[in-house]
Structures are given as C-alpha cells and as structure tokens.
C-alpha cells in the first residue's frame, strides 16, 4: 500500500521524537544546571566542528538538487531555497560559526582554543554521517538528514538559553545569539526542507530512503552527545 503524505510525515516525526535531543542526558543536565563549566567548554569545542561542517552539508545538497520542469520552464526554487539556508549559515558578519565563537568566548574559550580542539570519535562520526547522507545520496536524502536536525533546533535553543541564563549567569545577547538566531531561523529552514522532501520523495521507495536517513541522522546526533557527556 502506498504511503500517504500524512502518514509519511507522521513516520518522520515519530523517528525524530523517539530520539529528540532534549531527552538526552546531556541536555537534561543542561536544562537542570547540572553541567560544569568545563563540560560546557568541551561541548563548545566539539560542536564547533559540526557548526563549521554544516554549510558543507548544505552546499552538497544544493549541488545534488536538480531543477524541476514546471509549465515548460526550469523551476529553480528548490535550489534557491537550499541556497538561502546556506547563505544564512555562512555569509556576513552574523555567520553562524562567528556566532558560535561568541558563545564560546562567554564560556572563556578563545578562538585559538576552539581551532586547536581535536574532534572526538563521536564528533567525527557525526560529520561523516551527515557528509555521506548529504554528498553521496539523492538530494531528498540529504534534506532528510538536515530536517532531522533542524526541526529539533528551535526547541533545543530555547531550553539552552534559559538554562544558561538561570544556572550559569550567561544572558548577554551576544553570548546567546547563536541560539536566539536558530530558535527562529530553523523553524523556517526545517519547514522549507520538509516541503522539498514532500515534493521529491513521491514513491514508497524514496520515502523509505527518507525514513532511513532520518534515523541515521538522529542516531548520529544522539551518539555525538553520548561522546561529549562521557568524555
């Protein structure tokens, strides 16, 4: 039986909810103020690798996305949507690696220390997983990986901001700007990604690929936090 769009979306949401990062012990500890500053600093160094890699995930998906024929014309809106997300990530003075450096600085981690932080095995696996899904698979598979991540970010960002303010005395707008930006931007990004997935994953086989990519991305993100928390 062919999977309907409503059922397909519900399946994707169920996978994400099952592995939602707000349920991970690391973020639960963040929410409750139970992490030490050293743990937050280590997290900042490891997560920087993912922040730096995310634009490459987007550029890979953009490169893999075809134009679609529409009324006899080439429809470039899918690639343009992905490009806008990439621009948001990497361009201008408010680029997201720069915003992450502001957060790290509030924790007492310098830009030089960030640059010198070696990626742990779980961090490398996270980047390898997203790179494989975004670069070496069909564009809707890469979009599924991005959606699995970005659909969680707004809720996570809100919790992080509150935890930093309440338990760690970090409330300066610049210090939490990475999170406040993503609390808003990733609502739009994840919704746009889902619209493109719906458009492209129009067979049961393609939808199965999307579900598998969603699981793989969620598992890699969860394992990344495992690596940070137990180190």
C-alpha positions in Angstrom: 0.0 0.0 0.0 1.4 3.4 -0.9 2.3 5.6 2.0 0.2 8.8 2.1 1.9 12.2 2.7 0.2 12.5 6.1 1.3 9.0 7.2 4.8 9.7 5.8 5.2 12.9 7.8 3.9 11.2 10.9 6.5 8.5 10.5 9.3 11.0 10.1 8.1 13.0 13.2 7.9 9.8 15.2 11.5 8.9 14.5 12.6 12.4 15.5 10.6 12.4 18.6 11.9 9.0 19.7 15.5 10.4 19.5 14.7 14.0 20.3 17.9 15.5 21.7 16.1 17.3 24.6 15.7 13.8 26.0 19.4 13.1 26.0 21.0 13.1 29.5 23.5 15.8 28.4 20.7 18.3 27.5 18.6 17.2 30.5 21.7 18.1 32.7 22.0 21.4 30.8 18.3 22.1 31.5 18.8 21.4 35.2 22.0 23.3 35.6 24.0 20.1 36.4 26.7 20.5 33.8 30.0 22.0 34.9 31.6 24.9 33.0 34.3 22.6 31.9 31.7 20.3 30.3 30.1 23.3 28.5 33.5 24.3 27.3 34.3 20.9 26.0 30.9 20.8 24.3 31.6 24.2 22.7 34.9 22.9 21.2 33.3 19.7 19.9 30.2 21.3 18.5 32.3 23.9 16.6 33.3 21.1 14.3 29.6 20.5 13.4 28.9 24.2 13.0 31.8 24.5 10.6 30.7 21.4 8.6 27.0 22.3 8.3 27.5 24.7 5.4 29.2 21.9 3.5 26.2 19.7 4.1 24.0 22.3 2.6 26.3 23.0 -0.4 26.4 19.3 -1.1 22.6 19.0 -1.1 22.4 22.2 -3.2 24.8 20.6 -5.8 22.7 17.4 -5.9 19.4 19.1 -6.3 18.0 19.1 -9.8 15.9 21.8 -11.4 12.3 20.8 -11.9 10.4 21.3 -15.1 7.3 23.4 -14.4 5.0 24.6 -17.2 7.7 24.3 -19.7 10.2 26.3 -17.6 13.1 25.3 -15.4 12.0 25.7 -11.8 15.0 26.7 -9.6 13.1 27.3 -6.4 14.3 24.1 -4.7 17.9 25.0 -5.2 17.2 28.6 -4.3 15.6 27.5 -1.0 18.7 25.5 -0.1 21.0 28.3 -1.1 19.2 30.7 1.2 19.8 28.4 4.1 23.5 28.1 3.1 23.7 31.9 2.9 22.1 32.2 6.4 24.7 29.8 7.8 27.9 31.2 6.3 27.7 34.7 4.9 28.1 38.1 6.5 29.1 39.3 10.0 26.4 37.2 11.6 27.6 33.9 10.1 26.9 31.0 12.4 30.5 30.0 13.1 31.1 33.6 14.2 28.0 33.4 16.5 29.3 30.2 18.0 32.6 31.8 18.7 30.7 34.5 20.7 29.1 31.8 22.8 32.4 30.0 23.4 34.0 33.3 24.4 31.3 33.8 27.1 32.4 30.4 28.5 36.1 31.5 28.5 37.1 29.6 25.4 39.2 31.6 22.9 39.0 31.3 19.2 42.5 29.8 19.2 41.4 27.2 21.7 38.4 26.3 19.5 40.6 26.0 16.5 43.0 23.7 18.4 40.3 21.4 19.7 40.6 17.9 18.1 37.4 16.2 17.1 36.5 13.2 19.3 35.5 9.9 17.6 31.7 10.6 18.1 32.2 14.1 16.6 33.9 12.6 13.6 31.2 10.0 13.1 28.6 12.8 13.2 30.2 14.7 10.5 30.9 11.6 8.4 27.3 10.5 8.7 25.9 13.9 7.6 28.5 14.2 4.8 27.6 10.8 3.5 23.9 11.5 3.5 24.2 14.9 2.0 27.0 14.5 -0.5 26.7 10.9 -1.7 22.9 10.3 -1.8 20.0 11.8 -3.6 19.1 15.4 -2.6 16.0 14.4 -0.7 18.0 12.0 1.5 20.4 14.9 2.4 17.4 17.1 3.1 16.0 14.4 5.4 19.2 14.5 7.4 19.1 18.3 7.6 15.4 18.2 8.6 16.0 15.6 11.3 18.5 18.1 12.9 17.0 21.5 12.2 13.4 20.5 13.1 14.7 19.9 16.7 16.8 23.1 17.0 14.2 25.7 17.9 13.0 23.9 21.0 16.6 23.0 22.0 17.8 26.6 21.5 15.0 27.9 23.8 15.9 25.5 26.6 19.6 26.3 26.2 19.1 30.0 26.5 17.0 29.6 29.6 19.5 27.2 31.2 22.4 29.5 30.5 20.6 32.4 32.0 19.2 30.7 35.0 22.2 28.5 36.1 25.3 29.9 34.5 24.8 33.6 34.5 25.1 33.8 30.8 22.4 36.1 29.5 24.2 38.7 27.3 22.5 38.9 23.9 25.8 38.4 22.1 26.7 35.3 24.2 23.4 33.5 23.3 22.9 35.0 19.8 23.7 31.7 18.2 20.8 30.1 20.0 18.4 33.0 19.6 19.0 33.1 15.8 18.4 29.4 15.5 15.3 29.5 17.6 13.7 31.5 14.9 15.6 30.6 11.7 15.3 26.8 11.9 11.6 27.0 12.1 11.7 28.3 8.6 14.6 26.1 7.5 13.0 22.9 8.7 9.6 23.7 7.2 11.2 24.6 3.9 13.2 21.3 3.9 10.0 19.3 4.6 8.2 20.9 1.7 11.1 19.9 -0.6 11.1 16.4 0.8 7.4 16.0 0.2 7.9 17.2 -3.4 10.7 14.8 -4.2 10.0 11.7 -2.2 6.9 10.8 -4.1 7.2 7.0 -4.2 7.3 4.4 -1.3 10.9 3.6 -2.2 12.0 7.2 -1.9 10.1 7.7 1.3 11.8 4.6 2.8 15.1 6.3 2.0 14.0 9.4 3.8 13.0 7.4 6.8 16.3 5.6 6.9 18.2 8.9 6.6 16.2 10.4 9.4 17.1 7.5 11.7 20.7 7.7 10.7 20.9 11.4 11.4 19.1 11.2 14.7 21.3 8.3 15.8 24.5 10.2 14.9 23.3 13.3 16.8 22.5 11.3 19.8 25.8 9.5 19.7 27.6 12.8 19.5 26.1 13.9 22.8 27.0 10.5 24.2 30.6 11.2 23.3 30.6 14.7 24.8 28.9 13.6 28.0 31.0 10.6 28.9 34.4 12.2 27.9 
